[in-house]
């Protein structure tokens, strides 16, 4: 299918509860999410998170621990949802409320993965997912990760756009 294939949205519910809505979109009929990994504020203990299923597709297991889960070469994550084969497929959602022992917000989940030293050049991700059932015979699989740009990347992009605008203005004069 065409991008975006997956969307994860964290929403504040109360002082210590956040709602996570995971959605599939544009997966083809044979494709499904096998595992989906996320991060948590590194100054807090992910083992103290509690997950309550609300609606949609229920994960087979939810595992948690500080940098406990490696998503291919895309770094280490703090919790993962594992789905049974062919259950989290084309155009579905999975909704969980996540509570913590003290105050958290949606921003508590906006952290990058700890890179694997062997694959550090691939970047850090806020989330990664293993998509299975890809290709001819639906036997292939692949990883989707969302790259989080560094603030310096935005500054460099802005500087480049400024230089292009100035060059264009100079040519017009």
N, C-alpha and C positions, 0 to 999 in steps of 0.2 A: 504494500500500500504506500501511500504518500504521507509525508510528515504533516502534522505531528502524530506519532503513533500512540503516545501515552501522555497523560497529564496528571500531576499530583498537586493538590491544593490544600494548604493548611489554613484553617480559619479559627480565630479565637472564639471560644464558647463561654468560658468563665476564667477566673483567676488561675486555676490550675488544670484547665481542660482545653484541648485543641482538637478540632475535627479534621481528620485527614480523609479526603476524597480522592481515590485513585480511579482514573478513567482510561479505558482503551478507546482509540479512535483510529480508523484507517488501517487496522490490521486486516489482512486477507483471511478468508474462511479458515484455513488450516493453522494460522499463527495464534500463539497464546503466550501469556506471561507465565514463566516458570518461577522466577524469583524477582523481588523488587527490594532494593536496598536504600536506606536513608541514614542521615547523620543527625546527631543531637549535640546540643551545647557541650563542648568538651570540659567545661567547669562543673557540669552536673553528671550524675551517675545514671546512665541509661537503664541499669538494672531496676531502678525505682519507677520506671514507666509502667503503666497499666493500660492495656488495650481492650476496648469493649466494642465488639462487632455491632454495627447499627443496621446496615442494609447492603443489598447487592450480593456480590460474590464473596464468600467467606474464605479466608486463607486457611490452608491445611495446618500450617504452623506459623507462629511468630516468635522469632528468637531475638534476644537483645544482649548487649555487652559492649563495653568501650573498645572500639576498633577490633571487634571480634570476628567480623565477616569480610572476607575478601571477594570482591566482585571481579572475576577474571583478572586482568592486569590493571584495573581501574581504581585500585586503592582499597582501604579498609573502612568499613562502615559500622555503625552502632546498632542498627536493628534491620531485620529483613522479614519480609512476608514471603512465604513459600506457598505456591498454589498447586493443586493437583492438576495433572496433565489435562489439557483441553477444557478447563473450567473458566479461566479468566481470558476470554476470547474477544472477538470483534464486538465493539460498541457496548461495553458493559462498564459498570462501576462497582467499587468496593469502598464502603464507608466505615470508618472506625473513629471512635472518640478516644483520645489519648490523655490520660491524667498523670500527674506527677505529685510527689509528696509536698511540693511547694509551688509557688507561682511559676508558670511558663506562659509563653505566647507563641504565635506562629513563627516569630523570629528565632525561637529556640531550636528550630529545625533547619535553619538557613546556614549551615556550616559545610565546609568542604571535607571530602574524604582525606584521610591521611594517606599520602602516596606510598606505593610499594617502591622501595629503592631501585628495584630492577626495571620498573616501568614509570619512573617519575616524570619522564618526558611527555607522557600522555596527558598530564594535567590532573587537576583535582575536580571532583564532582560533588554536587549536593545530593545526587541520586543516580542510581544505575539499575538497569533492569535486564534480565535475560529473557530474550524472545526466542521461542522454540516453534517448530513446525514450519520452517521457512524453506522455500524453494521446491524444486521438482521432487515429488514424493513426500514432501513435508518432513524431510529428515534433517534439515539444517537448523542451525541456531545462530544467534548473534546477540551482541550487547549494545544497549543504548545507554549513553551517559549524557548528562547535561553539563556542559563545561561552564564554569563560573569565571568570567573574565576578572582579572586583577584590576584594581582602580587605575593602575598605571597604563593598562591597555586602553581604557577610556580616554585618558589624558593624551596618549599618543594618537588615537583616532581623531580626537578633537583638534589637535595641532595639525594633523594632516589635512583635515577639512578646511581649516583656517588658511593654510598655505595654498591650497587649491583655489579657494575663493579669492585670495589676494592676487594670485597669478592671473585669474580670469579677469579681475578688475583692471589689472595693469594692461592686459592685452586690449581691453575695450577702450582704454584711454589712449 
